Amino acid sequence: MKVIQRDFLPHDLAPILKENIIDGCVTVQADQSETETQFLLELAAKNDFVKGVVGWVDLRSDELHKRLEFYSDFKKLKGFRHIVQAEPVGFMRGAEFSKGIGALRQYNFTYDILIYPHQIQDAIWLVSHHPDQKFVVDHLAKPNIREKEFNSWSAQMKELASHTNVYCKLSGMVTEANWDTWTNEDFKPYLDFIINHFGINRVMYGSDWPVCLLAASYHKQLNILEEFLRTFSSSEIDKIMGENAIRFYNL
């Protein structure tokens, strides 16, 4: 983990985005605190290429509506995420959490779903109970690419994809593969599956930078998707590489 045990700030990312012809980014929470949410909003206010922020708020709090009212004044705050992957199975089915999710739509906030495969059934329950809420699954729900586990993950993701209020980020794959020996070909079955079931209009590129640096440079993780998309039309590529994110997050 030493590779990412340092500060990563906009001045580190700006030249990388320019080099890879990326116009802007959405920064996503890593800490379960409103202190970090404010920090990310301050960075976004000072850096135009940061087009949106996915922050954190306590969705189970009695004060949630007051906090959402407060955050609705920040134009670049687009949605929220909780690190559910660190929570026990059943967390997303909790009455308080579900009630909190139900409040987001009133303020036009999105929700990023960060889970492992054993939590996909909970995600299916959540999105089915909130059909008008916009969700996006981060990192393909972290399939075990290292062990080439596919069948159980894909069966559940097919059901999750059947809910049209759910999008999927093509992100975070390299850290679920063997960090030292992965090849682009390792990811093709997973990418094929997600495109086939979510469709061109509900998938979006995500870098997972700087976490991706554990297993790949920014350019190498981007190349996985660029190579995969070579046979796609220019309009399809435009959607996956930006237009869908602009629409989903209202950038």
NUVEXGU-450323 format. One record per residue: residue in three letters; y, x, z of N, C-alpha, C in turn. Coordinates in steps of 0.001 Angstrom, whole numbers, plus 500000, padded with zeros to 6 digits. Example, Ala and Ser with C-alpha at 12.3 -4.5 7.8 and 13.67 -1.06 7.14 Angstrom:
ALA494310513190507800495500512300507800496700513200507800/SER497750512850507080498940513670507140500030512900507870/
***
This chain:
MET498774500806500000500000500000500000501279500840500000/LYS501131502157500107502312503020500209503250502863499011/VAL502673502499497864503460502353496639504590501341496806/ILE504347500312497602505372499267497740505984499220499142/GLN505755500250499944506342500273501287507725500923501271/ARG508612500251500529510013500673500487510837499477500014/ASP512151499636500054513015498554499581513012498501498058/PHE512976497276497520513140497040496087514309496077495915/LEU515338496518495211516575495758495107516979495573493641/PRO517983494734493377518369494468491989518637495715491148/HIS519211496754491759519499497951490949518226498672490525/ASP517110498398491211515826498954490778515258498165489603/LEU515471496863489624514876495992488618515682495914487330/ALA517000495969487430517852495762486250517466496644485057/PRO517304497964485232516939498794484067515542498495483533/ILE514637498055484405513275497718483969513301496474483085/LEU514079495488483485514193494277482672514830494595481322/LYS515861495409481340516539495781480091515589496517479153/GLU514829497436479703513886498229478913512810497342478271/ASN512433496272478976511374495391478486511903494117477821/ILE513202494094477560513884492989476866513654491656477578/ILE513853491668478894513782490457479718515209490104480139/ASP515643488879479838517048488489480055517391488226481516/GLY516422487736482268516727487380483647515453487109484408/CYS515587486844485700514403486646486532514667485592487595/VAL513576485117488170513620484282489364512980485101490478/THR513669485251491585513105485999492706512455485022493680/VAL511276485410494176510467484505494990510230485101496371/GLN510287484255497375510185484675498770508941485502499056/ALA509069486385500035507934487166500524507830487067502041/ASP508876486524502675508927486442504137509152484991504541/GLN508490484569505606508620483188506057509854483041506948/SER511019483221506346512239483109507141513411482663506278/GLU514302481916506881515532481545506183516472482741506072/THR516270483743506926517073484972506820516850485608505456/GLU515596485668505018515320486230503697515867485323502597/THR515766484021502767516309483093501768517794483350501556/GLN518534483517502655519970483814502548520206485160501873/PHE519369486133502208519468487470501613519271487392500098/LEU518251486654499659517993486512498227519134485779497529/LEU519702484791498187520835484068497597522064484965497462/GLU522260485844498429523377486800498347523181487764497176/LEU521936488243496994521643489133495872521842488408494540/ALA521422487153494486521564486373493258523031486134492919/ALA523840485939493945525270485703493725525969486937493155/LYS525444488109493487526057489374493053525464489914491759/ASN524355489339491311523645489864490139523317488724489186/ASP524012488685488065523881487558487142522487487437486548/PHE521757488574486439520428488489485827519410487813486754/VAL519749487660488024518910486858488931519322485403488740/LYS518536484677487969518912483324487540518547482243488548/GLY517608482557489441517193481560490410516486482193491586/VAL516419481448492677515760481888493902514776480822494353/VAL513561481249494659512588480402495351512518480929496780/GLY513040480173497697513159480631499076512100480025499987/TRP512354480129501273511470479543502286512299478680503215/VAL511724477569503607512287476714504641511106476113505384/ASP511305475777506635510210475218507426510001473764507013/LEU509013473540506168508755472201505645508230471246506700/ARG507830471782507846507291470928508920508328470638510008/SER509547471084509784510593470940510801511191469531510833/ASP511552469095512019512263467825512163513662467902511555/GLU514148469120511381515500469343510840515478469589509330/LEU514344469326508681514197469695507275515276469098506382/HIS515571467822506539516560467196505646517926467850505784/LYS518288468249506986519567468947507186519570470282506456/ARG518437470980506509518351472283505836518365472110504319/LEU517682471100503817517675470864502373519051470433501883/GLU519740469672502689521121469282502365521999470525502285/PHE521815471421503236522562472684503257522274473505501998/TYR520988473661501667520618474502500533520962473879499183/SER521163472573499149521501471917497886522873472342497370/ASP523663472985498224524973473489497804524879474829497072/PHE523700475452497098523528476758496443522900476534495068/LYS523708476717494040523275476395492678522042477186492251/LYS521920478424492709520799479259492267519518479055493081/LEU519578478265494144518361477985494890517603476865494183/LYS516433477190493667515691476264492809514508475589493491/GLY513958476245494495512790475670495141512342476490496326/PHE511145476161496820510638476821498023509171477178497861/ARG508729478116498721507324478509498764506948478818500199/HIS505699478542500524505120478956501793503890479790501452/ILE503631480842502216502489481714501920501228481043502471/VAL500798480008501759499641479218502186498362480044502140/GLN498318481070501293497111481903501222496744482517502578/ALA497742482621503459497496483178504797497177482102505836/GLU497152480855505401496901479739506315495448479266506193/PRO494953478545507198493574478039507126493420476917506112/VAL492197476709505661491895475569504803492346474285505502/GLY492965473405504753493450472150505320494933472150505643/PHE495569473323505586496980473427505949497845472477505116/MET497604472433503806498453471623502919498195470123503072/ARG497096469772503727496808468359503980497447467859505273/GLY498063468772506021498699468384507273499808467377507049/ALA499920466403507941500889465314507764502325465825507689/GLU502668466782508554504041467287508572504364468062507299/PHE503413468900506855503637469677505640503774468759504428/SER502890467803504312502930466867503191504226466056503191/LYS504659465657504376505931464924504492507084465814504022/GLY507031467101504370508064468037503935508089468186502428/ILE506914468287501824506835468357500362507470467112499741/GLY507215465972500372507760464715499870509268464658499886/ALA509889465474500712511355465482500801512012466311499699/LEU511276467236499100511877468171498144512448467485496913/ARG511760466481496414512168465836495167513546465179495289/GLN513874464721496503515180464074496708516333465034496414/TYR516055466333496524517082467347496305516815468164495034/ASN515848467712494233515490468360492972515000469796493164/PHE514261470037494247513688471358494496512230471396494023/THR511834472540493492510457472766493078509653473323494255/TYR508337473410494052507491474051495055506468474967494390/ASP506426476231494833505458477211494354504222477195495251/ILE503052477040494649501789477010495388501156478394495360/LEU501082479041496519500475480373496631499197480254497446/ILE498060480313496763496767480074497415495687480986496841/TYR494557480994497529493320481591497028492416480464496490/PRO491382480815495729490506479788495153489898478822496171/HIS489597479298497379488975478395498358489946477326498863/GLN491224477417498448492219476421498864492627475494497717/ILE492002475642496562492385474823495405492172473338495663/GLN491106472982496372490869471562496658492011470964497475/ASP492565471744498392493724471268499161494928471078498242/ALA495091471985497277496205471866496325496050470606495478/ILE494821470314495062494562469092494290494953467865495109/TRP494582467882496383494952466768497277496477466631497347/LEU497159467774497513498617467749497684499324467215496440/VAL498987467760495274499703467355494054499394465915493680/SER498200465440494030497857464049493727498606463082494633/HIS498959463542495827499715462699496759501219462750496498/HIS501643463690495656503073463810495325503230463943493810/PRO502891462882493068502857462958491607504215463172490941/ASP505295462918491662506630463095491084507281464422491476/GLN506581465220492265507097466531492681506661467587491664/LYS507568468509491335507239469598490419506620470759491195/PHE505396471136490795504665472246491407504381473317490359/VAL504292474565490820503772475631489967502802476473490791/VAL501627476729490224500618477567490882500925479025490571/ASP501124479819491592501396481245491402500093482008491177/HIS500139482987490285499060483975490112497700483357489777/LEU497710482229489038496462481572488621495586481186489817/ALA496181481061491000495436480798492247494500481951492598/LYS494841483139492125494180484390492517492650484395492343/PRO492178484186491124490729484292490908490238485708491183/ASN488973485834491540488395487147491842488003487830490535/ILE489017488370489864488808489030488574488006490314488761/ARG488161490928489898487440492179490202485934491999490062/GLU485438490844490521484003490555490463483649489634489290/LYS484654489380488430484478488500487270483994487092487679/GLU484449486637488854484104485289489301484913484289488467/PHE484238483346487864484929482446486940484558480972487130/ASN483279480678487282482816479294487190483388478366488254/SER483313478775489515483820477925490596485337477759490486/TRP486019478885490237487485478851490077487885477928488944/SER487241478069487786487638477302486606487368475813486759/ALA486278475464487413485970474049487612487044473363488438/GLN487518474051489471488562473481490327489927473502489642/MET490216474587488926491503474679488232491610473638487123/LYS490483473283486513490499472234485491490982470922486094/GLU490500470623487302490937469395487978492407469476488371/LEU492824470644488862494228470817489238495136470675488018/ALA494712471231486884495511471181485659495640469769485097/SER494729468880485484494790467508484973495989466740485532/HIS496615467275486563497825466657487129499039467225486395/THR499715466376485664500763466844484749502039467304485442/ASN502126467129486741503285467631487495503086469077487944/VAL501978469691487515501639471047487950501697472021486784/TYR502416473113486986502504474219486028501701475399486585/CYS501554476450485788500847477639486256501561478891485781/LYS501730479848486691502323481142486342501231482118485911/LEU501448482739484770500576483812484295501081485089484942/SER500636485320486141501190486401486959500149486876487959/GLY500416488024488579499620488481489705498170488808489390/MET497861489036488129496454489233487762495952490645488072/VAL496788491639487872496304493025487995495850493355489413/THR496472492757490406496080493053491788494816492307492201/GLU494365491353491372493095490672491630491948491325490854/ALA492283492298490008491282493067489270491053494397489997/ASN490209495238489437490040496586489989491303497373489678/TRP492024497799490704493336498403490524493320499636489608/ASP492216500359489617492164501639488908491498501582487541/THR490665500576487302489861500594486075490015499353485198/TRP490926498439485521491060497214484732491470497527483289/THR491105496614482403491558496671481008492127495303480643/ASN492908495242479591493489493967479160492418492904478914/GLU491269493338478455490183492413478123489674491667479359/ASP489824492264480543489354491621481779490022490272482023/PHE491254490128481518492047488950481847491942487839480801/LYS491385488155479640491374487197478533490670485880478871/PRO489487485879479510488847484590479819489705483692480708/TYR490402484306481646491243483546482569492478482992481860/LEU493083483813481020494262483373480261493885482281479266/ASP492772482474478560492299481448477623492127480114478337/PHE491492480172479488491212478945480231492506478236480649/ILE493449478989481215494702478391481695495485477770480545/ILE495587478480479425496304477941478269495623476670477770/ASN494294476684477690493557475534477178493707474297478052/HIS493838474492479368493848473337480270495246472931480745/PHE496133473867480901497510473499481260498342473212480015/GLY497999473853478899498758473652477669499951474580477573/ILE500478474709476383501591475626476111502838475273476920/ASN503036473999477222504285473558477853504306473675479376/ARG503159474038479987503104474079481459502637475434481989/VAL502851476477481225502551477826481713503783478704481543/MET503912479693482408505073480587482326504705481988482789/TYR505329482958482148505126484360482517505752484657483871/GLY505039485442484681505596485986485915505130487416486066/SER505982488283486560505638489709486648504942490081487955/ASP505279489351489023504854489728490382505332491139490737/TRP506436491552490149507054492829490521507770492654491853/PRO507703493572492788507094494900492697505629494971493140/VAL505030493846493550503650493905494027502708494416492935/CYS503028494101491683502178494560490578502036496075490537/LEU502989496801491118502971498267491075501761498868491782/LEU501086498069492592499847498537493219498785498855492167/ALA498872498155491032497825498304490017498347498531488604/ALA499663498402488410500209498548487057501720498683487098/SER502258499385486123503714499419485947504170498059485426/TYR505470497810485474505990496550484927505563496411483471/HIS505729497481482706505421497425481272503942497133481023/LYS503060497736481816501625497531481598501195496102481911/GLN501747495521482980501363494143483278501939493193482233/LEU503122493498481724503714492678480668502892492779479385/ASN502384493979479100501606494203477884500336493353477834/ILE499764493047478999498571492187479040498861490868478342/LEU499997490269478703500349488969478137500831489111476695/GLU501612490142476418502107490343475048500945490503474067/GLU499948491266474461498783491455473592498013490151473426/PHE497850489410474511497138488135474470497842487135473548/LEU499171487178473518499960486183472774500205486562471311/ARG499652487649470846499937488129469489499614487118468395/THR498601486292468619498219485315467599498932483974467771/PHE499781483862468783500508482624469030501754482563468152/SER502244481361467915503471481205467126504677481663467935/SER505768481947467252506978482403467942507509481333468889/SER507387480070468520507874478988469392507004478873470641/GLU505699479089470499504807479065471659505101480228472601/ILE505336481403472030505674482579472837506984482370473577/ASP507958481787472882509259481528473522509115480615474734/LYS508243479622474614508031478701475740507417479435476933/ILE506357480188476660505632480864477739506471481959478382/MET507266482650477575508031483798478068509418483432478592/GLY509753482145478654511063481835479210511452480374479227/GLU511218479676478112511728478307478017511113477373479056/ASN509821477538479313509179476670480315509727476934481721/ALA509983478207482018510556478555483326511961477989483456/ILE512739478065482375514103477516482385514068476018482668/ARG513123475337482028513000473885482219512475473543483608/PHE511442474261484055510835473957485352511823474193486490/TYR512474475348486478513378475719487577514826475265487338/ASN515063474619486198516427474165485877517417475334485945/LEU517101476408485207517926477622485226519146477469484344/
***
